[in-house]
Amino acid sequence: MGREYYFYIMSNKWNSALYSGVTNNLKRRIVEHKQKRPGSFTSRYNITKLVYFEIFNNPRDAIKREKQIKAGPRKQKQELIESINPKYSDLSENL
């Protein structure tokens, strides 16, 4: 069985800030974000909800996807999230 890599997007309670990243352990990474490391972007903007993620078999593909999405406008990110999660529910609750 191969390793999995994740591109993910997180948001805050009001969905006013978005954070995207790549990890090889989504559950661990979400816990780290929710612990709010002092001085981090996710702590400053209270980013605690996983609102979108994609799974890849190759880390380069996950990184490529993150760069593609980060380069686009916020509206594109919102449309991507709303395509699978229109209510911006916290998807980490079902991991």
N, C-alpha and C positions, 0 to 999 in steps of 0.2 A: 504494500500500500504506500503510495507516494505522500509526500508532505503537502499540506494545503497552505495557501497564502491568501490574505484577505485585503481588499481595498474596502475602506469603510468611511462613512460620514456620520458625525455626531452633531448634536445640536443642544441648545439649552431649553429650559422650560418654556420660553416664549418663542422659540424657533427663530430668534433674531440673529443668532450667530451660528456659523457652520464651521466644523473642523473636519478635515479629511486626513487619512493616514493609511499606512500599509503595515501589516503585522503577520506573523506566522502563528500567532496564538490569540485569537479574537477575544476569548473569555478573559484571559489574563490582562490584555490591553485595556479592555473596558473597565475592569476593576481598578487598574492604575489611574485611568481618567477620573473615575468616580471618587478616588482618594484625594483628588485635587492637590497635586504637588505644588507647593508654594512657588509663585512666580511664573507658573506655566500659563500658556494661552487658555487651556481648558479650565484652569482654576479661576483666572481673571474674569472669564465670561460665563462661568458656571455651566460648562458643557458636560452634561451627564447622560444624555440619551443617545443610544445607537439608533439612527433612523434609516440607515441604508448600508448594505454590504454586498460584495461580490466575492466569489471564491475562485481562486486560480491554482493551477498545478505548478506554475513556474513563477518564481519571485520577480523576474524581469517583466513578465506580463502584468503583474499587480502594480509594479512601480510605473510602468508605462501608462496604465489606466489612471492611476492617481495624477500623474503629470498632465494627462489629457483633460481630466475633469478640473483640476486646479487652474488650468490655463483658460478655461471657459468662464463665461459670465455667471453670476449668482443665479440668474433665472434658469439657466441650464441645470444647475445643481438642484434647484427646487423642483423642476420638472422631473428630473431623474428620481428624486426621493418620492414625489407624489405619484409616480407611475406604479410603485409597489406599496407605498405607505402614505396614503393621502391624509391621514390624521396625525402624522408624525409621532406615532406610537413608539415607545421604547422597545425595540426589537431584542434587546439583551435579556429581557425577562423570559424569552422562550429559547435561549441558547442552552 
